Amino acid sequence: MTRSETRGLVAPDPALEEALRARLNDVEATLEKVVRSDTDFVSDAASYLLQAGGKRFRPMVVLLSGCFGDGTDPRLVQGAAAIELTHVATLYHDDVIDEADQRHGVPSVNARWDNTVAILTGDFLFAKASEISADLGTEVTRLLARTIATVCDGQLREVEVSGKLDQSEAAYREIIRRKTAALIATSSRLGGMLSDAQVEVIELLDDVGMALGLAFQLSDDIMDIISTEVELKKQPGQDMREGVYTLPVLYALEDRDRGRELAAVLAEGPPSGDRLHRALDLVRNDGSLLRARDAVTHEVRRAMRLTEGLAPGPAQDAFLHIARFIAERCGAEA
């Protein structure tokens, strides 16, 4: 997927959108150069998911946050590339953990090659991200290392509760805070740091990124339940098939009428086939989806309140636009 195909992620100001697009092209060129190896096999494996596309949401957040300092600082492109390499590295490892067959509409790396290649390639990309961060200074290196540790912590927590029906909402929110939102918060913070924004602005950008990251994941949770395979580029209910019970599922389990049947379906293990279809039907009820959308609305509105503390202008408007897009894509209110 190219960014132009994701209308909600296009900046509302044409001049800002043109500048972001040009810099994202620089990020793409940097990514292509960084993953190149003198061994064709390594180059092919490392570039595989990068070439498959993606929204480049996190690099965009780095560049957009940089607009609250010196948005032309060349370090922003390097930082955005390091963030995307980190994100893609987690996808290589996630696909092994989840035994996924597809990613971005193409066979996953472990399906294309095998688990060993996927794991080692993910490690290779983490190393390349660290190499870039080292060139950007100790503070950036420390931030990226801390973020990678947090993301891994979140993934381990998710593995621990996989397939368990007694997971609490608080535990699930902590998982997504670490596994997803932390990297988006780091993207915001890094943009401020590399553009030499004021300290209080950097802290505010971190908070905005965390709220957007939580809203982004909660919205994705809903999309996995309600969307079609064409929209998702994967089967609906993928999370449940992997034993990951997201907020709509947890809310449905609490439902007096449907929760007991859903628990019985899931008690046999992560569902597939007819059991998956029945589980999706049980989760797709107004009550659990309404509550899940309310959770998205809460984080989106928090992100918008925080964003209003940033300097007015096209970059602030773009962050507000992203927040509204996150809500609208899953049917939540902004």
N, C-alpha and C positions, 0 to 999 in steps of 0.2 A: 504494500500500500504506500503510495506517495502522499506527502502532506496535502497536496492539492485536492486529493480525493476525500479529505476529511474537512468538510466545510466549516464545522464548528471550531476548528483550530486555525482558521484564517483570521489574522488580525483585522479588526473593523476599519482601521486607518490604512488606506492604500500605501502611503509612504512607508509606514512601519512594516507592513506586510512585505513590501519589496525589499526592504533592508534585511528583515529576518530571513527571507527566502535566499538572498544572496549569501548570507552568513551560514545558513544551513547547507548550502552547496559547498561552502568551504569546509564545513564539518564532514560532509560526505567524502570530499577529496582526502581529508586527513585520515578518515577511517580506512579508506581504500589503501592508502600508503602504509598505515601502521600495521595492518594485518598481513601485508605482503611478506612472504618468506622466500628464501632461496630454494625451498622445497615445494614443488607444485601441490603436493598432497596437503601440506600444512596450510598453504594459501587458500586452497579450495575449501577446506573444512572451516577455516577461520572466517572466511568471507561469506559462507553459505547463507546464514540467517540474515546477515547485513544486506545481502543482495535480494533476499526475499521480500524486503520492505519493512514497513512499520510506520507508526505515526511520528516517530522521532519526537515524542512529546517531551521527554526529559531534556534533550539538548535545546529544544525550543524554550523551555522554562529557564535554562541557564542564560540564554541570549536575551530573553525578555527581562529577566531580573537585572541583567547588566545595564539595561536602559536607565536604571535609577542611580547609576554612576556614570563612568565613561563607557558608553555602549560600543565604542569603536576599538576598545582595547583588544589586541590580537590574542591575548591569553584566553579570552572567552571562548574562542573556537577550540582551542586545545582542551579547555575544561569541559566543554560540551562533548567533545569526542571521548574524553575519559569517562564521563558519566554514561554515555551510550555503550561503550565497551563493557562497563560494569554491568549495566542492565542486560545486555545480550549474553554475557557470560552466565548470568543467573538463569537465563532461558535454556541454555545448553544443559545446565545441571537439573533444572526443573523437569525437562523432558525425560531425563533418565529416571528421576524419582517417580514421576507420574506415568512412566511407560507410555508416553504420548506417541501417537502416530503422525500427527501433523502439527505444523506451526506456521502461521502466516499463510495458510493455504497451500503449503508445500510439505512433502514428507519431512518429519523431524530429523535431526542429525543422527540420532540413535537408530532411526528407521532407515535412513539413507546409508549409514555405515554401521556403527554398533555403539554400545554404551561406552566402551573404552575410548573411542574417538571423541564422543560427545564430552566426556568428563575431562579429558586432556585438553580439548580445544577450549572448553570453558576456563580451565586453569590458565591456558595461554592468553586468553583475552583479559583475565584478571591481571596477569603480569604486565600486559601491554598498557592497561589503564594505570597501573602503579608506576610504570616507567614515565608516562606522560605527567602524572601528578608530581613525580620527583623533580621534573624540570620546572614546575610551577611553585615550588617552595615547600618547606617543612610543614607549614600550617595546612596547606592543601593536601599533602600526603597524609597527615594525621587525620584530617576530616574524612578522606576517602577510605582509609583503613578502618576507622571507627564505623563508618557506614556499612562497609562490607561485612564487618563482624555483626552489626545489628541485623542486617538482612539475613545472614546465615542463622542467627539466633531465632528469627521469626520462622524461617523454614523448618528448623529443628522442632520448634513448638508445634508447627502444623503437622509434622510427621508423627509427633507424640500422640496427638489427639485424633489422628486419621481414623475414620470409621466409628468413632465413639459418639454415642447419642446423648451423653450427659454433659456435653461441653457447654460452658456458660457463655452468655453474650459478652461479658467482660473479657473473658479469655480470648474469644474470637477477635474482638476489637484490638486487643493487644498484639495478636498475631499480625493483623493487617497493618497496624501502625509500624511494626518492625519490618515486615517483609516487603511492603509496597510503599507506604507513605514516607518512610525514612529516606528513601532514595530521592523522592520528589522534593522533600524538604531540603535535602542536601543540594539538589539542583538549584533551588532558589537561593540558598545561602551562598553557594559557590559563585553564582552570577554576581551577587553583590560584592563578594570578596575580591573577585578578579577585576571588577570595574572600579575598585576603590571607593565604593559607596560608604556613607557614614555608618558608624557602628550600629546605631539604633535602627537604621534602615535595614542593615543586614539581618539583625535579629527579627525584625518584622517580616522580612521576606521568608525567613525560615518558618515562621508561624503560618504565613499564607500557604507556603508549600506543603506543610503538614496537613492543613485543613483540606487543601485541594487533593492531596494524595489519599486521604481517607475517603473523601467523597468519590474520587475516581474508582477506588476499589469497591466501595459499596455499590456504586452504579454498575460496575462490571458484574458483581454478584447477581444483580437483578437481570442484566442482559443475558447472562448464562441460562436463566430460567425462561425468559419470555421470547427470546429472539429465535429466528430460523437459522438453519445450517448455512444458508446463503449469506446471511448477515454476519454470522460469527466466524465463518470459514472453518468451523468445526461443529461437531454435534452439540445441540443444546443439552444441558445437564452434565457437561464434562466434569464439573467439580464433583457432583455426586458420584459419578462413575469412578472417580479417583478417591472416594472416601472423604472428600473435603465438604463439610456441611456448613454452608455459608449462612448469612443472617436470614434470608427468606426461609431457608430450611429450618433453622433454629426456631423462628417464629411459628412456622407451620406445626412443628412438634409440640408447641405450647397450646395449639388450638384444641378446644374441647371436643369438637366434632371430628376433625380430621387427623389430629395428632396421633391418636392411638393406632389408626390404620397405617399412617406413614411410618411410625416407629416399628410396626410389624414388618413392613416392606424392607426397611433399612436394617432390621435386626439380622437378616440373612446375609448381610455384607453389602458393600457398595453395589448398587443396582445396575443392571444392564438389560437390554431387550425389553420385554413386557413390563418387568418390575420398574425399569427406569421410566417408561412412559407413564405408568401409574403414579410413581413418585412425583413426576413433574406435574401431573394433573392435580395431585393433592396440594402441592406447593403453590400452584397457580390459582390461588383463591384470593379474593379481595382483601381479606384480613391480613394475611402475612405479607403480601406484596405492598399493601398500604403502609404497614408499619416499616417495612424496609425502605420504602420511598421517603417516609418521614425522616428516617435516619440520614438519607442522602441530603434531603432538604436542610436538615440541621447543620451538617458540615459545609454545605454550599453557602448557606447564609453566614456562617461563621467566617468562611474564606472571604466573602464579599465585605463583611464588616471590617475585617483586618485590612483588606485591600484599600478601603477608603482612607486608611491612614497613610498611604503612600502618596507621593507627589502626583497631583492631577496631571493628566495628559494621555497620549495614545497608549503608553505602556500600561497605565492603570486601567484604562478602558479595556485593553486586551485581556488582562487578568479577570476582570469582571465578566467579559464575554466567555472566557473559558469556563468559569464557574457556572454560568447559566447553561452552557452547552452540556456540561456534565449532568446537570439536573434534567434537562429536556430529553436527553438521549434515552433515559430510563423511565420517563413519565413522572419524575418528581417535580416539585415546585421550587422556584428560585426566589 
